[in-house]
Amino acid sequence: MKIAIVGAGITGCLLADFLDTDNFEVSIFEKSRGCGGRASTKQTDFGQCDIGATVVPVKTVEFAQFMRQLCHQNIVSQWPQTIAITHQNNGVKTPLEIFESDREYYVFNQKMNAACRHWAKKAQLHTNSLIDQVRYHQDKGWQLKINGVWQAERFDKLVITAPWPQSQTIIEQSEVSLALPTFSQTWSSCWSIAVKLDRVVTSAVDLVYLKGHSIQTLVRDSSKPQRPEVTTTQQNEIWVAQLANELSDDLGSQCMNEAISIATKELCELFGLSNQSVTDTYAHYWRYARPSAGQKPLGILSNHENGIYLGGDWSFGSSIESAYEGARALVQLIKTGV
């Protein structure tokens, strides 16, 4: 049975790994140059940095067992050990406090998207392949229009794992019999800023949650295990700051310089550094970072009779754990129909 998966993010690549290759021939189609989706790593002129998902917090027992198994396989590492939190209310900032969490935290080794390459190795991965449209032919299967050209290959089943706004566009532009949600889902954006410093921050923490600040998370990216060295002297560090979603929405995609200025200013203020400590920056705007707060997850959408399924992290939340849950639900539905 031939299956086409649209999207090589966490859900799409995990699904390819979960499917039994003795029964399924899997092809993954990704519009970008590589896999990982929002679990993205960028190689800049000043070093490597994870500009998408920065850490993987674990909530459920099932996902904890899965991550521990990956840790045993040297695919992930448990990190960080020390997390801090700071608040700002009515302009008053609290100092950094150690955050006592009952969750386990992990990062993928080498790069945040490295695990996706591992999971996708059972499938045929087609990058730079933008799916413009899909259509179903009775008794012949699914046909894909890639980069403006209809392909001759047909598939028995089609799985779309792209962010919901992109998945919804594919479905609405195609003559597909599928019941869509009766309620809308809006998404928030996020500016992710990598900052290289000319010194080592003396604070022992590697992850900071900032409440009420312009930055929502701050990660000492160069301290992650099994990452390339920043310099031979180790007198530099790379931090990744993710701006608050509401602020990112207000700035929009055109305000890169302002986003960089906000991130560097708050990072320097937090650690008592001068602006001259910043030697390099890199910014990326995630238009579809996560569903807006307080919205109901969409679940898995499907028409089992015609063999089409839609799911992703947006099905159950917006985290890597949600992407894992989406992949587990999809593989169950594909194999059994329930």
C-alpha positions as CSV (number, residue, x, y, z in Angstrom):
1,M,0.0,0.0,0.0
2,K,1.4,3.4,-1.0
3,I,1.0,6.3,1.3
4,A,1.9,10.0,0.6
5,I,2.6,12.2,3.6
6,V,2.6,16.0,3.1
7,G,4.9,17.7,5.5
8,A,8.2,16.5,7.0
9,G,7.8,17.9,10.4
10,I,7.7,15.9,13.7
11,T,4.3,14.4,13.0
12,G,5.0,13.5,9.3
13,C,8.4,11.9,10.0
14,L,7.3,10.1,13.2
15,L,4.3,8.7,11.2
16,A,6.7,7.4,8.5
17,D,8.7,5.6,11.2
18,F,5.6,4.2,12.9
19,L,4.2,2.7,9.7
20,D,5.3,-0.9,9.1
21,T,7.5,-0.9,5.9
22,D,6.4,-4.5,5.2
23,N,2.9,-3.3,4.5
24,F,3.4,0.4,3.5
25,E,5.5,2.1,0.9
26,V,5.8,5.7,2.3
27,S,6.7,8.9,0.5
28,I,7.1,12.3,2.3
29,F,6.7,15.6,0.4
30,E,8.2,18.7,2.0
31,K,8.1,22.2,0.6
32,S,11.4,23.2,2.3
33,R,15.0,22.1,1.7
34,G,15.0,19.7,4.7
35,C,12.9,18.0,7.3
36,G,12.0,19.1,10.8
37,G,9.3,21.8,10.2
38,R,9.2,24.0,13.3
39,A,11.9,21.8,14.9
40,S,14.4,23.8,12.9
41,T,18.1,24.3,13.1
42,K,20.0,27.0,11.2
43,Q,23.6,27.1,10.2
44,T,24.6,30.7,10.3
45,D,27.9,32.5,9.6
46,F,28.6,32.6,13.4
47,G,27.5,29.1,14.3
48,Q,24.6,26.6,14.5
49,C,21.5,27.4,16.4
50,D,18.0,25.9,17.0
51,I,15.6,28.6,15.9
52,G,12.3,26.7,16.2
53,A,11.4,24.3,19.0
54,T,14.2,24.9,21.6
55,V,13.4,22.2,24.2
56,V,11.0,19.3,24.6
57,P,9.1,19.3,27.9
58,V,7.3,16.1,28.8
59,K,3.9,15.9,30.3
60,T,2.5,12.4,29.9
61,V,3.8,9.0,31.0
62,E,3.6,7.5,27.5
63,F,5.6,10.4,26.0
64,A,8.2,10.2,28.8
65,Q,8.7,6.5,28.1
66,F,9.1,7.3,24.4
67,M,11.7,10.0,25.1
68,R,13.6,7.8,27.5
69,Q,13.9,5.2,24.8
70,L,15.2,7.8,22.4
71,C,17.7,8.8,25.1
72,H,18.9,5.2,25.4
73,Q,19.4,5.2,21.6
74,N,21.4,8.4,21.8
75,I,18.9,10.3,19.7
76,V,18.0,12.8,22.5
77,S,19.6,14.0,25.7
78,Q,17.9,15.1,28.9
79,W,18.6,18.9,29.1
80,P,18.6,21.4,30.8
81,Q,19.1,20.6,34.5
82,T,18.6,24.2,35.7
83,I,15.7,26.3,34.6
84,A,14.8,29.8,35.9
85,I,11.8,32.0,35.7
86,T,11.2,35.8,36.0
87,H,8.1,37.9,36.0
88,Q,7.2,41.4,35.1
89,N,4.0,43.0,36.3
90,N,3.2,46.7,35.8
91,G,6.8,47.4,34.8
92,V,8.2,45.8,37.9
93,K,10.7,43.0,37.1
94,T,11.5,40.2,39.5
95,P,15.0,38.6,39.7
96,L,15.7,35.2,38.2
97,E,14.4,32.4,40.4
98,I,15.1,28.7,40.0
99,F,12.0,27.0,38.5
100,E,11.2,23.8,40.2
101,S,9.5,21.6,37.5
102,D,8.1,18.1,37.9
103,R,8.6,17.5,34.2
104,E,11.5,16.0,32.3
105,Y,13.1,18.2,29.5
106,Y,15.0,16.9,26.5
107,V,16.7,18.2,23.3
108,F,17.5,16.2,20.2
109,N,21.2,15.5,19.7
110,Q,23.3,17.3,17.1
111,K,20.3,19.4,15.8
112,M,16.7,19.8,16.8
113,N,15.7,18.4,13.4
114,A,18.2,15.5,13.5
115,A,15.6,13.0,14.8
116,C,13.3,13.8,11.8
117,R,16.0,12.6,9.4
118,H,16.4,9.5,11.5
119,W,12.6,8.8,11.5
120,A,12.2,9.6,7.8
121,K,15.0,7.2,6.6
122,K,12.4,4.4,6.0
123,A,10.5,6.6,3.6
124,Q,11.3,8.3,0.3
125,L,11.8,11.9,1.2
126,H,11.1,14.5,-1.5
127,T,12.2,18.0,-0.5
128,N,11.5,21.3,-2.3
129,S,8.2,19.8,-3.2
130,L,5.3,22.2,-2.6
131,I,1.9,20.5,-2.8
132,D,-0.3,22.9,-4.7
133,Q,-3.4,20.7,-4.9
134,V,-4.5,17.1,-4.5
135,R,-7.3,15.1,-6.1
136,Y,-8.8,11.6,-5.7
137,H,-9.6,9.3,-8.6
138,Q,-12.1,6.5,-7.8
139,D,-10.3,3.1,-7.9
140,K,-7.0,4.8,-8.8
141,G,-6.1,6.7,-5.7
142,W,-4.6,10.1,-4.8
143,Q,-2.7,12.3,-7.2
144,L,-0.5,15.3,-6.2
145,K,0.2,18.5,-7.9
146,I,3.8,19.4,-7.0
147,N,5.3,22.8,-7.8
148,G,2.5,23.4,-10.3
149,V,2.7,20.0,-12.1
150,W,0.4,17.1,-11.7
151,Q,2.4,13.9,-11.0
152,A,1.7,10.6,-12.6
153,E,2.2,8.5,-9.4
154,R,-0.9,7.6,-7.5
155,F,-1.2,6.8,-3.8
156,D,-3.7,4.6,-1.9
157,K,-3.7,6.9,1.1
158,L,-2.9,10.6,1.7
159,V,-1.9,12.2,5.0
160,I,-1.5,15.9,5.4
161,T,0.5,17.0,8.4
162,A,1.3,20.6,7.6
163,P,0.2,23.4,9.9
164,W,-3.5,23.7,9.9
165,P,-3.8,26.9,7.8
166,Q,-1.7,25.3,5.1
167,S,-3.6,22.0,5.4
168,Q,-6.9,23.8,5.2
169,T,-5.9,25.6,2.1
170,I,-4.9,22.3,0.3
171,I,-8.3,20.8,1.2
172,E,-10.4,23.8,0.3
173,Q,-8.7,24.2,-3.1
174,S,-9.3,20.5,-3.9
175,E,-12.5,18.6,-4.6
176,V,-12.1,16.4,-1.5
177,S,-15.0,14.9,0.5
178,L,-14.0,15.8,4.0
179,A,-16.0,17.3,6.9
180,L,-14.1,20.3,8.1
181,P,-14.4,21.8,11.6
182,T,-17.4,24.1,12.1
183,F,-15.3,26.5,14.1
184,S,-12.2,28.5,13.0
185,Q,-8.7,28.3,14.4
186,T,-6.4,31.3,14.4
187,W,-2.7,31.1,14.8
188,S,0.0,33.2,16.5
189,S,3.4,34.0,15.1
190,C,6.8,34.1,16.8
191,W,10.0,35.9,16.1
192,S,13.0,33.7,17.0
193,I,16.3,35.5,17.5
194,A,19.7,33.9,17.8
195,V,22.2,36.1,19.6
196,K,26.0,35.5,19.7
197,L,27.8,37.1,22.7
198,D,31.5,37.8,23.0
199,R,31.6,36.3,26.5
200,V,30.1,33.6,28.7
201,V,27.1,34.5,30.8
202,T,27.9,33.7,34.4
203,S,24.4,32.6,35.4
204,A,24.1,28.9,35.8
205,V,20.7,28.6,34.1
206,D,20.4,27.4,30.5
207,L,16.6,28.0,30.1
208,V,14.6,31.0,31.3
209,Y,10.9,31.4,31.1
210,L,9.9,35.1,31.1
211,K,6.4,36.0,32.1
212,G,5.0,39.4,31.1
213,H,8.2,40.2,29.2
214,S,8.9,40.9,25.5
215,I,10.7,37.6,25.4
216,Q,8.8,34.4,26.4
217,T,11.7,31.9,26.4
218,L,15.5,32.3,26.4
219,V,17.8,29.3,25.8
220,R,21.6,29.0,26.1
221,D,21.7,27.2,22.8
222,S,25.5,26.6,22.7
223,S,25.3,24.7,25.9
224,K,23.1,22.0,24.5
225,P,24.8,18.5,24.6
226,Q,26.4,17.2,21.4
227,R,26.4,20.5,19.6
228,P,29.3,21.9,17.5
229,E,31.7,24.1,19.4
230,V,31.1,27.8,19.1
231,T,34.8,28.7,19.2
232,T,37.9,26.9,20.1
233,T,38.5,29.2,23.1
234,Q,34.9,28.8,24.3
235,Q,34.7,32.5,25.2
236,N,31.5,33.0,23.1
237,E,27.9,31.8,23.6
238,I,24.8,31.6,21.4
239,W,21.5,32.3,23.0
240,V,18.1,32.0,21.3
241,A,15.3,34.3,22.4
242,Q,11.7,33.8,21.3
243,L,9.5,36.9,21.5
244,A,6.1,36.7,23.0
245,N,3.4,35.6,20.5
246,E,1.2,38.7,20.9
247,L,4.2,41.0,20.4
248,S,5.3,39.0,17.3
249,D,1.8,39.3,15.9
250,D,1.9,43.1,16.4
251,L,5.4,43.4,14.8
252,G,4.5,41.1,11.8
253,S,7.0,39.7,9.4
254,Q,8.5,43.0,8.1
255,C,9.9,44.2,11.5
256,M,13.0,42.1,11.7
257,N,15.3,44.9,12.9
258,E,12.9,45.9,15.6
259,A,12.5,42.3,16.7
260,I,16.3,41.9,17.0
261,S,16.6,45.1,18.9
262,I,13.9,44.0,21.4
263,A,15.5,40.6,21.9
264,T,19.1,41.8,22.4
265,K,18.1,44.7,24.7
266,E,16.1,42.4,27.0
267,L,18.7,39.7,27.0
268,C,21.5,42.2,27.9
269,E,19.3,43.7,30.7
270,L,18.5,40.3,32.1
271,F,22.2,39.3,32.5
272,G,23.6,42.8,33.1
273,L,25.5,43.0,29.8
274,S,26.3,45.9,27.6
275,N,24.9,46.0,24.0
276,Q,28.5,45.8,22.8
277,S,28.5,42.2,24.1
278,V,26.4,41.2,21.1
279,T,28.5,40.3,18.1
280,D,26.1,38.6,15.7
281,T,22.4,38.0,15.3
282,Y,20.0,35.9,13.2
283,A,16.2,36.3,13.1
284,H,13.5,34.0,11.8
285,Y,9.8,34.8,11.7
286,W,7.4,31.8,12.3
287,R,4.1,32.8,10.8
288,Y,2.4,29.7,12.1
289,A,4.1,29.2,15.5
290,R,1.2,27.8,17.4
291,P,-2.6,28.0,17.6
292,S,-3.7,31.1,19.5
293,A,-4.2,30.6,23.3
294,G,-7.4,29.3,24.6
295,Q,-8.6,27.6,21.4
296,K,-10.0,24.1,21.1
297,P,-7.7,21.6,19.4
298,L,-9.1,20.3,16.1
299,G,-8.3,16.6,16.6
300,I,-7.7,14.3,13.6
301,L,-9.8,14.8,10.4
302,S,-10.3,11.9,8.1
303,N,-12.3,10.1,5.4
304,H,-11.2,6.5,5.9
305,E,-13.2,5.3,2.9
306,N,-11.3,7.5,0.5
307,G,-8.1,7.2,2.5
308,I,-7.4,10.8,3.5
309,Y,-6.2,12.0,6.9
310,L,-5.2,15.3,8.4
311,G,-3.4,15.7,11.7
312,G,-0.4,17.4,13.4
313,D,0.6,19.0,16.6
314,W,-2.5,21.3,16.1
315,S,-4.7,18.2,16.5
316,F,-4.0,18.0,20.3
317,G,-2.1,21.3,21.2
318,S,1.0,22.9,19.8
319,S,4.0,21.1,21.3
320,I,6.3,18.4,20.1
321,E,4.5,16.1,22.5
322,S,1.3,17.0,20.6
323,A,3.0,16.2,17.3
324,Y,3.8,12.8,18.8
325,E,0.2,12.3,19.8
326,G,-0.9,13.2,16.3
327,A,1.4,10.7,14.7
328,R,0.2,7.9,17.1
329,A,-3.5,8.8,16.4
330,L,-2.9,8.9,12.6
331,V,-1.1,5.5,12.4
332,Q,-3.9,3.9,14.4
333,L,-6.5,5.4,12.1
334,I,-4.7,4.4,9.0
335,K,-4.3,0.8,10.1
336,T,-7.7,0.2,11.6
337,G,-10.0,3.0,10.5
338,V,-10.9,3.9,14.2
